[in-house]
Amino acid sequence: MAHPLVVAHRGASTTRPENTLPSIAEALALGADVIELDVHAASDGVAVLMHDRALLRTTGRAGTIDALTAAELARLDAGAGHGARFKGTGVPSLGDAVALIAGRDVTLCLEFKDGEYRRPDLAAAWLVARFEELSLHGRAVANLPRAVAAQVARRDPRIRLVLDCETRPRDAQDAAAIAADLAAAGAHAVEYEHSKITPEAVRACRRLGLPVWAWTANDPADWQRLVAAGVDAILTDDPGGLLRHLGRL
């Protein structure tokens, strides 16, 4: 059985500040197959990396990410709470991340968060422009809310879409219906919350040519269960641990 892809969730976020260049660099050094990052639009339209819209949890500053420019965000301390080694680590742009992975055999999975609070058409137009600006086609996949994904698919069908499912299938018939719905919505892959994954869900997606990604699993018992279920990729905060579990480190 082929090993699932190891997806470094927000980079190597167990040991490094999430969604930062040190976290991405560590994921690269470990040999992760995919690096998952969260993307927002700064006030000047630059794509920047952070999970929350609110700045407080990761930078200690009040306010929201869309109220500051990319340059202002870069001066914040996104290494807060991770010790002196990472003090002063700024909020990077997506362009910074793309430059860091240049020449490396790794894919970016980009969760575009601004679609959660912007009009879907505006969020989609901005995303498509970022894919062009940063030459992301073939180097990245996009994880999006359904309404934004529909707009993106119409504007640029080259962008590969990962769509979420948080419902645990009741049985094989339900799993088939969920997979068909996601395929009709334009999914190129399906991302299940890991506790909701069943062998029936994996088989139903596979019949439609949809890889199944599991998020976010950090426990070896969960990794083993997901491997046995046949998932194609596992998102984890601990890519080093998962790589060791799979015998790749």
N, C-alpha and C positions, 0 to 999 in steps of 0.2 A: 504494500500500500504506500502510495506517495505521501510524503509529509505535507501537512498544510503549510501555507505561507505564514511566516511570522510577521505580524503587523505591530510595529512599535507605536502604541497609543500615546499621542502627544509627544512622540520621541521616546527616549528611555526615561520615562517620567517617574519611575521609582527612585532613581538615584540622581536625577538632574531636574532643574526647574522645567515644568511642562511648557511645551510650545516655544522653546528657546533654542538658540543655536547650539549651546552645550548639550542639550537633550538630543537634538538631531545628530550632532557629531558622534555622540556615544552610541546611538542606534546604528549609525553607519559602521563604527568600529566593531560593534558586536556582530554585524552581518545580517541585520534585519532585511527581509525581502521588501517590505513596504513600510513607509513612515506615514502615520496618520496625523494630520495637523488641522487645527481649527482656524478658520479665516473670517475676518470681519473687514469692513471698509472703514478706514480712518476718515476723519472729516474732510481730508483733501482727496479722497477717492483711492488712496493707495491701499493695497491689500496687506493686512497685518495679521500676525498670529496671536490668538488668545482664544480661550474657550468661552469665558463669560463675556457678556456685554458690559457688565459692571467691572470696574477696575480693582475693587477693593481686595478681593480674595488673593489675587496673585501679585499685586503691586503695593497694597496698603494705602492706595489713594482713592478718595471718593471720586465719583463721576462715572461716565460711560466712555467706552472706547471710541464711539463715533463722534465724540465732542472734541477730540484732539487730533492734531495732524500726526502723520507717521514720524516726523522728526521729534515732536513732543513725546510721543510714546516711546521712542528709542531711548529717551533720557530717563524714563522711569526705571525703578528697580524691580524687575520681574524675578530676581533671584531671592527676594525677601523670604526668610524662613528656611533657606537652604544652606546656611552657614557662610562664613567669610569667603570661602572659595568662590562662591557665585554672587557675592554682593555686587550690585551695580550692573548685573546682566539686564540689558534693555529688552524691550518688546521688539522683536524683529519684524521685518517685512517679509512677505512671501517671496519677493525677489531675492532677499538675503538667503532664504532657505534653498531656492532654486540654484543660486550660485554655489552654495555649499555642497550640493549633491552632483554638481557638474561632472560628467565623466564616470559616474558610479552607476552600477547596475541595480538601481532601486527605483521603486515607483512611489509616488506621493498619492495618498488618499486624502483629499481635501474636503473637509466638512465646512461648507459655506454657511455660517451662522446668521448672516444678516438677513437671509430669507425668512427668518423667524419674526422679524419686526419691520421689514420693508415690504412695499408692494411687490408681488411676485414678478411683474414685468420689469420693474426697475432692478430688482435683485438679479434677474436672469440676464439682462442686458449688461450689467456690470461684470458678472461672472464670465460671460462670453468674451468680453473685451479683455479680461485678465488672461484668459487662456491664449488669446492671440498675442497680447503684449509680451508674455513670458514664455511663449512657445511651449505650452504645456501639453499639446496634443501628443498622445503616445507616451507621455511621461507621468501623467496624473489621471486619476479618476475623481469624480465629484460625488459627494454625498450631500443630498439636498432634500428639503421638504417637497412633497409631491407637487404642490402648486408651482413651485419654482422649476422643478424638473421638467414639467410639461412645457413650460416656456422655453427652457434651454434646449430641449429636444427639437423644438420647431426652429429655433434660431441657428443651432449648430449641431446637427446629428452626429458629428465626429466625436463629441464629448461623451465619454463613457460614464454611465450613471450607476451609482450604488444606492439602492433604496432600502429604507428600514422597514422591518416588521417586528412589532413588539407583542404580537399575539401568538400564544402557544396553540398550535393546531389541535383540535379535539380528536381527530382521527385522520386516516389517509385521505378521505374525501375532502375534509376541510383543508388539509395541507395542499391538495391539488388546486382547490379554489383560490387559496391565498397566493400560490405561485402563479396561477394564471392571471390574477389581478395585478400582481407586480410586473409580470411580463407585459401586460397590456399598457401599463403606466410607463413603459420605456426602460425598465431596469435591465442593465447588463450583468448585475450581480445583486444578491439579496443579503442584507445585513440583519441578522437576528440577535436580540439580546440573548446571551449564551444559555441562560436557564430555560429559554423557550424552545430550544432546538430539540427536535425529535428525529429519529431516523426517517420517519415518514416525510417530514418537512424537507430533509436533504434529498430524498429520492424524488419528491415531487418537483423540486427546483431543477434537479439534474435532468429530468425528462424534458424540460423546456430549455435546457442549455444554460441554466443560471447557476453560477458558482454561489456557494453559501459561505458567508463570513460570519463569525461569531464575535460579539463584543460583550463586555470587556472582561476577560477571564484571567485571574491571577493566581489561582490555586492549582497545584499539580493534579488533584483529583478531577477538577473540571477540565483541565487540558486532556487528560486521559479519556474522559467521557466524550469529549468533542472529537478527538482523533478517531475513537471507535465509531462515532456516528458518521464519520466521513466528511467532515466540513473541509472546505477548501482553504480557509484562512482563519486565523485566530488573532484578535486584537488583544493586546496585553500591555499593562504598565511595566511589566518585567520581561522585556524581550530576551535578556541574557538567561534568565531562569527557564523560559520556554525553549530557547535554543539548546540549553543543556538537557532539558527533559527529552527533547527529540533526538539527542545524540549528535547535535551539530556543533557543539562547543566542547 
